[in-house]
């Protein structure tokens, strides 16, 4: 991925990044879109891996502790997780 910030990246790029990271086990599927939101604390974003500065950051409790993300990255992660949960449910019902 190039050096653009998440605010400049098209949503489809973030969606692909989320899909790829979940496939490789670097991100987990979110159970829902809930998160804590607060002022940026210079954490590394779990989605795009850039530092979160000058904006709000989202904090998600994961299986191995907290994961932080830019708001745009969290939204893409939540959308990707929703699609995966829906597909899992559809497959289990078949």
C-alpha positions in Angstrom: 0.0 0.0 0.0 1.2 3.5 -0.7 2.1 6.2 1.9 -1.3 8.0 1.8 -3.1 8.6 5.1 -6.3 6.7 5.7 -8.2 9.9 5.1 -6.9 10.0 1.6 -7.3 6.3 0.8 -10.4 5.2 -1.0 -12.8 3.0 1.0 -12.1 0.1 -1.3 -8.4 0.2 -0.5 -9.2 0.1 3.2 -11.7 -2.7 2.6 -9.1 -4.8 0.8 -6.5 -4.1 3.5 -9.0 -5.3 6.2 -9.9 -8.4 4.1 -6.2 -9.2 3.6 -5.3 -8.8 7.2 -8.2 -10.9 8.4 -7.3 -13.6 5.9 -3.7 -13.6 7.2 -4.7 -13.6 10.8 -3.4 -10.1 11.5 -6.9 -8.8 12.3 -9.8 -10.5 13.9 -13.4 -10.3 12.8 -15.2 -7.8 15.0 -18.2 -9.2 16.8 -19.9 -5.8 16.3 -19.1 -2.2 15.5 -18.8 -1.0 19.1 -15.6 0.7 20.2 -14.4 3.4 22.5 -13.6 6.7 20.7 -11.3 9.3 22.2 -8.6 11.8 21.3 -5.6 10.4 19.4 -2.8 9.2 21.6 -0.3 8.4 18.9 -1.1 4.7 18.8 -0.4 2.6 15.7 -3.5 1.8 13.7 -4.1 -1.9 13.6 -5.5 -1.6 10.0 -3.2 0.8 8.1 -0.3 0.6 10.6 0.1 4.4 10.6 0.3 6.5 13.8 -3.1 8.0 14.8 -2.4 11.7 15.2 -4.6 14.8 15.2 -7.9 13.0 15.1 -10.0 10.7 17.2 -8.9 7.1 17.6 -11.1 4.0 18.1 -10.1 1.4 20.6 -11.4 -2.1 20.3 -10.9 -4.9 22.9 -9.5 -7.9 21.1 -8.5 -11.4 22.1 -4.9 -10.2 22.8 -5.7 -6.7 24.3 -6.6 -3.4 22.8 -6.4 -2.6 19.1 -6.5 1.0 18.0 -7.6 2.4 14.6 -8.4 5.6 12.8 -12.1 6.2 12.5 -12.1 5.5 8.7 -10.1 2.4 9.3 -12.4 1.2 12.0 -15.4 1.8 9.8 -13.9 -0.3 7.0 -13.0 -3.0 9.6 -16.5 -3.1 11.0 -18.0 -3.3 7.4 -15.6 -6.1 6.5 -16.4 -7.9 9.7 -20.2 -7.6 9.1 -19.8 -9.1 5.7 -17.8 -12.0 7.1 -20.3 -12.6 9.9 -23.1 -12.6 7.4 -21.4 -15.0 5.1 -20.5 -17.3 8.1 -24.2 -17.3 9.2 -25.4 -18.0 5.6 -22.9 -20.9 5.2 -23.9 -22.4 8.6 -27.6 -22.2 7.7 -27.1 -24.1 4.4 
